Structures are given as C-alpha cells and as structure tokens.
C-alpha cells in the first residue's frame, strides 16, 4: 500500500474538517476557506446563498458524483462552478417526505433531475437497503474509464453518504459486519474505494493519480451505535468542537511517489486539499479570495512538518484553537438542555465537568487548555497558574489575534428560511412529470439549535 496515513490517535498531528458538521465540512473542500469567509447555501436558504463566485476547478475533466452541500438553486449548480459532469444530489438522503409540506430531495445528472430519493432512488428505512453506493461507484468507474480512453487528466470528487443517518447499504453488504448497519455501510465504502484503486492500477493510472480519502466530520455519536461510528479516545462527536467532532481519518495514496506505510504528524485540514491539488497541477492559488489551506505536498512527499494553528468554529464563533500539542477552548458547548432532555446526546457516556456543558460557557478570559498528547480525551484541563499553561497561552494568543485581524466575515445567509425555495420543481422535473407546486412564500427567521 503506497500511502501515508495521518496520525489519528494521540500526540502531535491529526487531520481536521473545516467545521464539525457535514455541510460545512464538505463545503470547505471546494471553497477552501473557513466558512466565516464565505456564504453557505442551505436546503431552505433564501436569497444569494452559496460560495465560490467563479469556478476554480478549471481545465481537466471534472466529475462530482454525490451530495454537494453547496446550495441547490440554479446559480450554484456545480456545472456553473468548474465541474464538467455531475451525478448526485444537492444534499443528503434525508426523508422520506410527503411532497406536500416538504419535497423529496432530487438526484441530478448534469443539469437536470433524474428522480428523487425514496422514489426513483429507493431507500428502505426499515431494512437499511439501498443501492446508492453501487450507483455512485459505477458512475465513478465509468468516468475514469472514459477519461483514460480520451487520454485526459481528471479530477473526481467522490463523496458517498451511506454512513450518514439514515445509514444504508446494498443487499450484498447488509448483515455482513459485526457492527450492525453502520458497519455494513463502512464495509461497502471500503470495498468501493478498493474497486476504484484497482481500476486505476488496471488502467496503469496509479502512478499518475493522487488519491485522498478522508471524512467531513467526526462520528455522529447521536446516531450510535446502530447508525453512528466511534471516535475512540476522543471527546464527544459530530456537531461539537471537541476532538471527537473535529478529528477524522485521512489517507493519501500515490504509488511511486508516496513511500508505503508512512504516518504523518502534520496538522492538516480538508481546506488543504485545494491548495495541494493546485500544486499537483502546477497552479497557484487564486488571489481574489481568502484561501486558508496549505500546500501539503512537502509534508506528504518529503515528511517536512509545518507548524500551524487550527481554528475550530461552530457557526461564526471561534470555539477553540490548536497549536502544536496544546488546545485552548474559548467556548464550550455540546447541545442545549432542551435537546438533551429529549434524548439528543452528542457525548453519550462522556461527562467532563465544566467542559461538556449544555449551556454555552465562555472562557475567553481564561481559556480551558489541554495537552492533546497526554490527554487526547480533553478530560484534564491544565492549571491556570501553571507555567505550562502560561507558556501555551502566550503562543496561542498572538496566533488568534493575527487570525481575527485578517478575517473578513461573510454576510450571514442562514438567518432566513422559506419553504417555497426548496426542491419543488428542479430543472428536468417536467420531463418526468415530477414537478411539485411550491407553497406560498413566507420568509421567516431560522432556528438553528446546534
């Protein structure tokens, strides 16, 4: 296996998404800046929502077969932003809906919808059976074969969502793991990635193809154990800015270039994949927008380490910062008491007094500080009066000040919700007889509990 694995357990290093949720976590891949820099599209968003004002992925043939999370309205269509082909959905496979109060989410091929989840693309919530991963896999394999036949370079963004609740797997994988439906879905994802790598080798494209595998957020413990994963020793899960919500696996594969069996201690982020991909293509990052990602090729190919801070946001609030082995929490919060009392728990079985709080607790005057090498589970804050605390705070504080002074916040676009702008009548619906009548437009203030 010619690959480098990012250290996922303890000590210096680790791989992180942009934020601890699937939508912003995926978005920073193609809009490679912290989400406070740009405006984020949402299923129910109204007005000018979206990001990446021009297509950045230009040149080679580009396919994105899967959910995008970058807005569903026409101006945010992937083919208007650098992608050449698209098979997938503008969001995850939530549902089923009744197509009256809320429409089922459409699936697109290029410009037009070809059906909807739970209709033309069935998902059996009772058994967990769905063939979506196999459909996405065949789209990816076909795309690679076509580009190889045309001798064209390509960029393939393949982000299956089978492990997102409601978890699904195809019939041949259901019941094959000891980990329930979630384990079945992971096995199918693993097998699918294996088929993609095998095809690259068969077509003799392995040594000219850089492959990167990672996740958009930590495991959703709120859905565990049947429909969620495990974050091992790390605290809490998806939606939180504790390590369980922010630290994810990462594997880089490039035969002939990346020596086998390496483990990287470089602190990295999904945002870095943009700058790294441009470097692979011999291009420079654009200068007309904020690009927070770094070029990680020196770390991947030569093992060179770059010291850099990692900023943990939840919404537009800077919750925590990691620098080296130290992590400072400026705010702590899991979820509200209201949700927690309803059985919604982002940290099941984990209760750290004064840390896993159900009210938003401010620590900006005296941040809670953890040494992630000794304490990856964030259970034992350093003493405020200790020399170690003061030294770590003295290095983190200027990094935060420099970051905040350079930050240009985007205009908030998640404050207004409107049922009328959802996926009622996507392009192509008239050919299928699938156009739905939208309700009256009634903009209202959104309520985001997390």
C-alpha positions as CSV (number, residue, x, y, z in Angstrom):
1,X,0.0,0.0,0.0
2,X,1.8,3.1,-1.2
3,X,0.2,5.6,1.2
4,X,0.7,8.0,4.1
5,X,-1.8,7.8,7.0
6,X,-2.4,10.9,9.1
7,X,-2.0,10.2,12.8
8,X,-5.4,9.8,14.3
9,X,-4.8,8.8,17.9
10,X,-2.6,10.8,20.2
11,X,0.3,13.2,20.0
12,X,1.1,16.0,17.6
13,X,-0.6,15.9,14.2
14,X,-4.0,15.0,13.0
15,X,-6.5,15.7,10.2
16,X,-9.5,18.0,10.5
17,X,-12.5,19.1,8.5
18,X,-13.5,22.7,8.3
19,X,-16.2,22.5,10.9
20,X,-17.8,19.7,12.9
21,X,-20.8,19.1,10.6
22,X,-21.3,17.5,7.2
23,X,-22.4,20.6,5.2
24,X,-19.6,23.0,6.1
25,X,-17.1,20.1,6.4
26,X,-17.7,19.2,2.7
27,X,-18.0,22.7,1.5
28,X,-14.5,23.8,2.5
29,X,-13.1,21.3,0.0
30,X,-14.2,23.3,-3.0
31,X,-14.5,26.6,-1.2
32,X,-11.2,26.3,0.7
33,X,-11.6,28.9,3.4
34,X,-13.1,28.9,6.9
35,X,-16.8,29.2,6.5
36,X,-16.8,32.6,8.1
37,X,-15.1,33.9,4.9
38,X,-17.9,32.8,2.6
39,X,-21.7,32.4,2.5
40,X,-23.1,29.0,2.8
41,X,-26.1,27.6,0.9
42,X,-28.6,25.5,2.7
43,X,-31.6,23.4,1.7
44,X,-34.1,26.0,2.9
45,X,-31.9,29.1,2.2
46,X,-33.3,32.2,0.6
47,X,-31.6,34.9,-1.3
48,X,-28.0,35.0,-2.6
49,X,-26.6,31.9,-0.9
50,X,-23.6,29.8,-2.0
51,X,-19.9,30.3,-2.4
52,X,-17.0,30.3,-4.8
53,X,-18.0,33.2,-7.1
54,X,-16.2,31.7,-10.1
55,X,-15.3,28.1,-10.9
56,X,-11.8,27.3,-9.6
57,X,-11.6,23.7,-10.8
58,X,-10.9,24.6,-14.4
59,X,-9.1,22.7,-17.1
60,X,-9.2,18.9,-16.8
61,X,-12.5,16.9,-17.0
62,X,-14.2,17.1,-13.6
63,X,-16.9,14.9,-12.1
64,X,-18.7,15.2,-8.7
65,X,-21.0,12.2,-8.3
66,X,-22.7,12.7,-4.9
67,X,-24.2,15.2,-2.4
68,X,-22.5,18.7,-2.7
69,X,-23.8,20.8,0.2
70,X,-23.2,24.0,-1.8
71,X,-26.7,25.1,-2.4
72,X,-29.5,23.8,-4.7
73,X,-30.6,26.9,-6.5
74,X,-29.6,27.3,-10.2
75,X,-26.8,29.8,-9.7
76,X,-25.0,27.3,-7.5
77,X,-25.2,24.4,-9.9
78,X,-21.8,22.6,-10.0
79,X,-21.6,22.8,-13.8
80,X,-21.5,26.6,-13.3
81,X,-18.6,26.4,-10.9
82,X,-15.9,24.4,-12.8
83,X,-17.3,20.9,-12.8
84,X,-17.9,19.3,-16.2
85,X,-20.2,16.5,-15.0
86,X,-22.4,15.9,-12.0
87,X,-24.3,12.9,-10.8
88,X,-25.8,13.2,-7.4
89,X,-27.9,15.3,-5.1
90,X,-27.7,18.8,-3.7
91,X,-28.0,17.4,-0.2
92,X,-28.0,14.1,1.8
93,X,-30.7,11.4,1.5
94,X,-33.0,12.9,4.2
95,X,-36.6,11.8,4.1
96,X,-38.9,10.4,3.0
97,X,-41.1,13.5,2.8
98,X,-44.7,13.7,1.6
99,X,-44.1,16.1,-1.3
100,X,-46.7,18.5,0.2
101,X,-45.1,20.0,3.3
102,X,-41.6,19.2,2.0
103,X,-40.4,17.7,-1.2
104,X,-38.2,14.6,-1.5
105,X,-34.7,15.6,-2.5
106,X,-33.9,15.3,-6.2
107,X,-31.0,13.4,-7.8
108,X,-29.3,15.0,-10.8
109,X,-27.4,14.0,-13.9
110,X,-25.7,17.1,-15.1
111,X,-28.2,19.9,-15.5
112,X,-31.5,18.0,-14.8
113,X,-33.0,15.9,-12.2
114,X,-33.4,12.2,-13.0
115,X,-35.5,11.3,-9.9
116,X,-35.9,11.7,-6.2
117,X,-34.7,9.9,-3.2
118,X,-37.3,7.3,-1.8
119,X,-39.0,7.4,-5.3
120,X,-36.8,6.5,-8.3
121,X,-33.9,6.0,-5.9
122,X,-35.4,3.9,-3.1
123,X,-34.1,3.7,0.5
124,X,-35.7,1.2,2.8
125,X,-35.5,2.7,6.2
126,X,-36.7,-0.4,7.9
127,X,-34.1,-2.8,6.5
128,X,-31.5,-0.2,5.5
129,X,-31.3,-1.5,2.0
130,X,-30.4,1.0,-0.8
131,X,-28.2,0.6,-3.9
132,X,-27.0,4.2,-3.9
133,X,-23.3,3.4,-3.1
134,X,-23.2,1.0,-6.0
135,X,-24.8,3.5,-8.4
136,X,-22.3,6.2,-7.3
137,X,-19.4,3.7,-7.7
138,X,-20.4,2.7,-11.2
139,X,-20.6,6.4,-12.1
140,X,-17.1,6.9,-10.8
141,X,-15.6,3.9,-12.6
142,X,-17.3,4.8,-15.9
143,X,-15.9,8.4,-15.6
144,X,-12.4,7.1,-15.0
145,X,-12.6,4.7,-18.0
146,X,-13.8,7.5,-20.3
147,X,-11.1,9.9,-19.3
148,X,-8.4,7.2,-19.7
149,X,-9.7,6.4,-23.2
150,X,-9.6,10.1,-24.1
151,X,-6.1,10.5,-22.5
152,X,-7.4,13.4,-20.4
153,X,-6.4,14.4,-16.9
154,X,-9.3,14.4,-14.5
155,X,-10.5,15.4,-11.0
156,X,-13.0,13.1,-9.4
157,X,-14.8,14.1,-6.2
158,X,-16.5,11.0,-4.8
159,X,-18.2,11.6,-1.5
160,X,-20.7,8.9,-0.8
161,X,-23.1,9.5,2.2
162,X,-24.1,5.9,3.1
163,X,-22.7,6.3,6.7
164,X,-24.9,9.4,7.3
165,X,-28.1,8.6,9.1
166,X,-30.3,7.1,7.9
167,X,-27.5,4.7,7.2
168,X,-27.9,2.3,4.2
169,X,-26.0,-0.4,2.4
170,X,-26.7,-2.6,-0.6
171,X,-28.2,-6.1,-0.2
172,X,-24.9,-7.9,-0.7
173,X,-23.4,-6.0,2.3
174,X,-26.3,-5.9,4.7
175,X,-25.7,-8.1,7.7
176,X,-22.1,-8.8,6.8
177,X,-20.4,-6.9,9.7
178,X,-20.3,-7.3,13.5
179,X,-21.1,-3.6,13.8
180,X,-24.6,-3.6,12.6
181,X,-25.9,-1.4,9.7
182,X,-23.2,1.2,10.2
183,X,-20.5,-1.5,9.9
184,X,-22.2,-2.8,6.7
185,X,-22.1,0.6,5.2
186,X,-18.4,1.1,6.1
187,X,-17.6,-2.3,4.5
188,X,-19.3,-1.2,1.3
189,X,-17.5,2.1,1.2
190,X,-14.2,0.3,1.8
191,X,-14.9,-2.2,-1.0
192,X,-15.9,0.6,-3.3
193,X,-12.7,2.5,-2.7
194,X,-10.8,-0.7,-3.4
195,X,-12.5,-1.1,-6.7
196,X,-11.6,2.5,-7.7
197,X,-7.9,1.9,-6.8
198,X,-7.9,-1.5,-8.6
199,X,-9.2,0.2,-11.7
200,X,-6.6,2.8,-11.6
201,X,-3.9,0.1,-11.4
202,X,-5.5,-1.9,-14.2
203,X,-5.5,1.2,-16.5
204,X,-1.9,2.0,-15.4
205,X,-3.0,5.3,-13.9
206,X,-1.9,4.6,-10.4
207,X,1.5,6.3,-10.6
208,X,-0.1,9.4,-12.2
209,X,-3.1,9.6,-9.9
210,X,-3.2,11.2,-6.4
211,X,-5.9,9.8,-4.2
212,X,-7.0,11.2,-0.9
213,X,-9.5,9.6,1.5
214,X,-11.0,11.4,4.5
215,X,-14.2,12.4,6.3
216,X,-16.2,15.6,6.7
217,X,-16.6,15.4,10.4
218,X,-16.2,13.1,13.4
219,X,-18.6,10.2,14.0
220,X,-22.2,11.2,14.8
221,X,-22.5,9.7,18.3
222,X,-26.0,11.0,18.5
223,X,-26.9,8.2,16.0
224,X,-24.7,5.5,17.6
225,X,-24.5,2.6,18.0
226,X,-26.6,1.3,15.1
227,X,-26.3,4.3,12.8
228,X,-23.2,6.0,14.0
229,X,-19.5,5.3,14.4
230,X,-16.9,5.6,17.2
231,X,-14.4,8.4,17.9
232,X,-12.2,6.1,20.1
233,X,-10.5,8.1,22.9
234,X,-11.7,11.5,21.7
235,X,-14.4,13.5,23.4
236,X,-17.9,13.8,22.0
237,X,-18.8,13.7,18.3
238,X,-20.2,15.5,15.3
239,X,-21.6,19.0,15.9
240,X,-19.1,19.7,18.7
241,X,-15.7,21.3,18.5
242,X,-14.2,18.7,20.9
243,X,-11.7,16.3,19.2
244,X,-14.4,13.7,18.6
245,X,-16.3,16.2,16.4
246,X,-13.2,17.6,14.6
247,X,-10.5,14.9,14.2
248,X,-11.0,12.5,11.3
249,X,-9.0,9.8,9.5
250,X,-7.0,10.7,6.4
251,X,-5.1,8.6,3.8
252,X,-3.1,9.8,0.8
253,X,-2.3,7.2,-1.9
254,X,0.1,7.8,-4.8
255,X,2.2,4.8,-5.9
256,X,5.7,5.6,-7.0
257,X,5.7,8.9,-5.1
258,X,4.5,8.3,-1.6
259,X,6.5,5.6,0.3
260,X,4.4,2.9,1.8
261,X,3.5,2.7,5.4
262,X,4.2,6.4,6.4
263,X,2.4,8.1,9.3
264,X,2.3,11.8,9.1
265,X,2.4,14.1,12.2
266,X,1.5,17.2,10.1
267,X,-1.6,19.0,11.3
268,X,-3.8,19.1,8.2
269,X,-7.3,20.1,7.1
270,X,-9.7,19.4,4.3
271,X,-9.1,23.0,3.3
272,X,-5.5,22.0,2.4
273,X,-6.7,19.7,-0.3
274,X,-7.5,22.6,-2.6
275,X,-4.0,24.2,-2.3
276,X,-2.4,20.8,-2.5
277,X,-4.4,19.9,-5.7
278,X,-3.4,23.1,-7.3
279,X,0.2,22.4,-6.5
280,X,-0.1,19.0,-8.1
281,X,-1.4,20.7,-11.3
282,X,1.4,23.3,-11.3
283,X,-1.0,26.1,-10.4
284,X,-1.0,28.9,-7.9
285,X,-4.0,29.6,-5.6
286,X,-6.3,32.5,-6.6
287,X,-5.5,35.9,-5.0
288,X,-9.0,37.3,-5.2
289,X,-10.4,35.4,-2.3
290,X,-9.3,34.0,1.1
291,X,-7.6,30.6,0.8
292,X,-6.9,29.2,4.2
293,X,-5.5,25.9,3.1
294,X,-1.8,25.0,2.8
295,X,0.1,23.0,0.2
296,X,0.8,19.7,2.0
297,X,3.0,18.1,-0.7
298,X,6.2,18.8,1.2
299,X,4.7,17.0,4.2
300,X,3.3,14.2,2.1
301,X,6.3,13.6,-0.1
302,X,9.3,14.7,2.0
303,X,7.9,14.4,5.5
304,X,8.5,18.2,6.1
305,X,6.4,19.4,9.0
306,X,4.9,22.9,9.1
307,X,3.8,24.4,12.4
308,X,0.4,26.0,12.0
309,X,-2.7,26.8,14.2
310,X,-6.0,25.1,13.6
311,X,-9.1,27.1,14.3
312,X,-12.3,25.4,15.5
313,X,-15.5,27.2,14.5
314,X,-19.1,26.5,15.3
315,X,-21.2,28.8,13.2
316,X,-19.3,32.1,13.3
317,X,-18.0,31.6,16.8
318,X,-14.3,30.8,17.3
319,X,-14.7,27.9,19.9
320,X,-11.1,26.6,20.2
321,X,-7.6,26.7,18.7
322,X,-5.0,24.0,18.5
323,X,-1.3,24.9,18.2
324,X,1.2,22.2,18.5
325,X,0.2,19.8,21.2
326,X,-2.0,22.4,23.0
327,X,-5.7,23.2,22.5
328,X,-7.4,26.2,24.0
329,X,-11.2,26.3,24.4
330,X,-12.6,29.8,24.3
331,X,-16.2,28.5,24.5
332,X,-17.6,25.1,25.4
333,X,-20.9,23.6,24.5
334,X,-22.4,20.3,23.5
335,X,-26.0,20.9,22.9
336,X,-28.9,22.6,24.7
337,X,-30.6,21.2,27.8
338,X,-33.8,21.2,25.8
339,X,-32.4,18.8,23.2
340,X,-30.5,16.8,25.8
341,X,-33.7,16.1,27.8
342,X,-35.3,14.8,24.6
343,X,-32.6,12.2,24.3
344,X,-30.4,14.0,21.8
345,X,-26.9,13.5,23.1
346,X,-23.7,14.5,21.3
347,X,-21.5,13.0,24.0
348,X,-23.1,9.7,25.1
349,X,-21.3,8.1,28.1
350,X,-19.0,11.1,28.4
351,X,-19.4,13.8,31.0
352,X,-16.5,16.1,31.9
353,X,-17.4,18.6,34.5
354,X,-17.2,22.2,33.3
355,X,-16.3,21.0,29.8
356,X,-19.2,19.1,28.2
357,X,-21.6,21.8,29.0
358,X,-25.3,22.1,27.9
359,X,-25.1,25.9,28.1
360,X,-22.7,28.0,26.1
361,X,-19.9,28.7,28.5
362,X,-17.4,31.5,27.8
363,X,-13.7,31.1,28.6
364,X,-12.3,33.9,26.5
365,X,-10.6,35.5,29.6
366,X,-9.0,32.2,30.8
367,X,-9.3,29.6,28.1
368,X,-9.5,25.9,29.1
369,X,-6.2,24.4,28.0
370,X,-5.5,20.8,27.2
371,X,-2.3,18.9,26.2
372,X,-3.6,16.6,23.5
373,X,-0.5,14.4,23.6
374,X,-1.1,13.4,27.3
375,X,-4.8,14.0,27.3
376,X,-6.4,13.4,23.8
377,X,-9.8,13.0,25.5
378,X,-9.8,16.5,26.8
379,X,-10.6,15.5,30.4
380,X,-7.9,17.2,32.5
381,X,-7.5,21.0,31.9
382,X,-4.1,22.5,32.7
383,X,-4.0,24.6,35.9
384,X,-4.4,28.3,35.1
385,X,-1.5,29.2,37.3
386,X,1.0,26.6,35.9
387,X,4.0,27.7,33.8
388,X,2.9,25.2,31.2
389,X,-0.5,26.9,30.9
390,X,1.0,30.4,30.7
391,X,3.6,29.3,28.1
392,X,1.0,27.7,25.8
393,X,-1.4,30.7,26.2
394,X,1.4,33.0,25.3
395,X,1.9,31.2,22.0
396,X,-1.8,30.7,21.1
397,X,-2.9,34.3,21.9
398,X,-0.9,36.1,19.1
399,X,-2.0,33.4,16.6
400,X,-5.6,34.1,17.4
401,X,-5.1,37.9,17.3
402,X,-3.4,37.6,13.9
403,X,-6.2,35.4,12.6
404,X,-9.0,37.6,13.8
405,X,-7.4,40.8,12.4
406,X,-7.1,39.2,9.0
407,X,-10.6,37.7,9.0
408,X,-13.2,39.2,6.6
409,X,-16.5,37.7,7.7
410,X,-19.1,36.8,5.1
411,X,-22.6,38.2,5.2
412,X,-24.8,35.8,7.2
413,X,-27.2,33.9,5.0
414,X,-28.6,31.3,7.3
415,X,-30.9,33.6,9.1
416,X,-33.9,33.3,6.8
417,X,-35.8,30.1,6.0
418,X,-38.5,29.8,3.3
419,X,-40.3,26.5,2.4
420,X,-41.1,27.9,-1.0
421,X,-37.5,27.8,-2.3
422,X,-37.0,24.1,-1.6
423,X,-36.7,21.4,-4.3
424,X,-40.3,21.6,-5.6
425,X,-39.6,21.9,-9.3
426,X,-36.0,21.3,-10.2
427,X,-34.8,21.5,-13.9
428,X,-35.9,18.4,-15.7
429,X,-38.9,17.7,-13.5
430,X,-41.4,18.4,-16.3
431,X,-39.9,15.6,-18.4
432,X,-40.5,13.2,-15.6
433,X,-43.9,14.5,-14.5
434,X,-42.3,15.2,-11.1
435,X,-42.8,19.0,-10.8
436,X,-44.4,19.9,-7.4
437,X,-46.4,23.0,-6.6
438,X,-44.5,25.1,-4.1
439,X,-46.3,26.6,-1.1
440,X,-46.8,30.4,-0.6
441,X,-43.5,32.2,0.0
442,X,-43.3,33.0,3.7
443,X,-39.8,34.0,4.8
444,X,-39.2,33.6,8.5
445,X,-36.2,33.6,10.9
446,X,-34.4,30.3,11.1
447,X,-33.9,28.4,14.3
448,X,-30.6,26.5,14.4
449,X,-30.5,24.5,17.6
450,X,-26.8,23.4,17.3
